[in-house]
Amino acid sequence: MVLVNTALIIGGGIGGLATALGLKRKGIDVEIVERMEQSQVYHVGIIVQGNFLHALGRLGLAEKAIAAGFPYDGFHNYDANGNFLFSQPPIYMGDGDFPAFLGLTRPALHEVQLDAVREEGIPLRLGVTYEKLEDLGDKVSVTFTDGSTKSYDIVIAADGVNSPTRKLLFGDKYEPAFTGQGVWRYNIPRPADLKDMMLFRAKPGGTAGLVPLTKNTMYLFYVGGESGNPYFPPETLAKELQDRIAVYKGPIESVRPHITDPKLVVYRPLFATLVREPWHRGRIVLLGDACHASTPHMGQGAALAVEDAVVLAEELTTAKDIDTALSNHFNRRFERCKQVVEGSMAIGAHELDPNDGLDVPALFGRVYQTLAQPLSPTAPARSSLVQEPV
Ligand SMILES: Cc1cc2nc3c(=O)[nH]c(=O)nc-3n(C[C@H](O)[C@H](O)[C@H](O)COP(=O)(O)OP(=O)(O)OC[C@H]3O[C@@H](n4cnc5c(N)ncnc54)[C@H](O)[C@@H]3O)c2cc1C
């Protein structure tokens, strides 16, 4: 039984677009508002894994995402001098049918999702958000910034880490906290022999990485301590990134001279939050980073948002009433999200203090075991984690 006929989604990012598709395919009339007038998806890459592809596959988009990116199976670890340490065997988390990892540019992923939204004829209003949400018990009345008003059976806020709707529902209780680290990224040409991710660890300090994105492109990232969350004037970004990776030899040393255009450097300080109580109030519910924003250390933020979308669509078409559906959604999602948020933050803290005793491979093993569990209780059991030598 479909519990709602109409839904408004706030936010046209990874989670919002996935939710729109999930609901529409269950026969729900859905609309999206995105406050940006134009796509603000920045050009650098994203790393996703088998569970992301599994969830995206439930929306019919896994193959398109794979075709738009660069699938690979594992990653190789090196010290700061470029000496090989060990290879991480591939961990298959999506029925074993999907590659362990996929690197793709954010615009490529956005286009895959947007194409599907357009094909489904889902209205997406850009440059519009809500001014007022009023939960009337049997529907939510929405006043938009363009002056229009409309009522919906449910409102789903996928409005990101700084979610205004989270503030509306929970006040300042779950304000995201700066984790002490920032991430720097830059796209560069991919040498033909770079087919897996390469990670370079300097201790203590940061991790630099090279990630394949397309046939011709890879990206360099550097994650490290940024004490006090400093502001960097835009024109200084290339030099700041160059300075941070100057300690690395080997492949990072050879890509360093490519970092020339400060406008193409993407820097983000890292913030995290986790809403530790049901993510809804009445007929308004949070989804994705709005309720569980993690740092990128496990490469799982996008996967969690798309998984949320799949589970929410399932609950809204199977539970006995809306409150049960939204409570079930929280209960099915919380532990998975909690492990990723807390695990990612623990790895970040370990990068800042390598003597904190954290066993990082064991932590990854525990979290990946959880992520390999089926998304739906009725789904056939997924093959357990498969590890093979790289
Ligand atoms: C530096 C960095 C690197 C990362 N790398 C990875 C990675 O490699 N792999 C991975 O899986 N994840 C990664 N993530 C996390 C990932 O980007 C997020 O988890 C994911 O984007 C969450 O999707 P979302 O839809 O919840 O939020 P978002 O993608 O942030 O989308 C939110 C959308 O809502 C819109 N919005 C906000 N407020 C309003 C409003 N009031 N009205 C209307 N619209 C609004 C925003 O404009 C935005 O379009 C990374 C994050 C960071 C910071």
The ligand as an ORCA input file, in Angstrom:
! r2SCAN-3c Opt
* xyz 0 1
  C      35.816     16.839      0.841
  C      34.764     15.792      0.693
  C      35.035     14.659     -0.041
  C      34.070     13.656     -0.155
  N      34.369     12.536     -0.867
  C      33.471     11.531     -0.925
  C      33.776     10.334     -1.617
  O      34.874     10.183     -2.188
  N      32.839      9.355     -1.628
  C      31.610      9.500     -1.022
  O      30.804      8.583     -1.072
  N      31.298     10.636     -0.368
  C      32.184     11.645     -0.305
  N      31.860     12.792      0.347
  C      30.525     12.915      0.966
  C      29.421     13.122     -0.069
  O      29.733     14.221     -0.912
  C      28.094     13.385      0.656
  O      27.905     12.387      1.630
  C      26.923     13.395     -0.307
  O      27.061     14.450     -1.234
  C      25.624     13.551      0.473
  O      24.538     13.767     -0.399
  P      23.320     14.668      0.062
  O      22.352     14.654     -1.067
  O      22.852     14.244      1.405
  O      23.898     16.128      0.256
  P      24.517     17.086     -0.857
  O      25.122     16.309     -1.952
  O      25.341     18.065     -0.120
  O      23.247     17.836     -1.460
  C      22.487     18.757     -0.732
  C      21.783     19.665     -1.720
  O      20.785     20.420     -1.038
  C      20.824     21.748     -1.506
  N      20.220     22.597     -0.465
  C      20.766     22.943      0.725
  N      19.880     23.688      1.420
  C      18.757     23.801      0.659
  C      17.517     24.422      0.824
  N      17.212     25.114      1.937
  N      16.589     24.324     -0.155
  C      16.868     23.626     -1.288
  N      18.051     23.012     -1.513
  C      18.981     23.096     -0.547
  C      22.298     22.005     -1.778
  O      22.486     23.093     -2.652
  C      22.716     20.677     -2.389
  O      22.512     20.651     -3.779
  C      32.804     13.808      0.481
  C      32.518     14.956      1.207
  C      33.493     15.944      1.328
  C      33.184     17.178      2.134
*
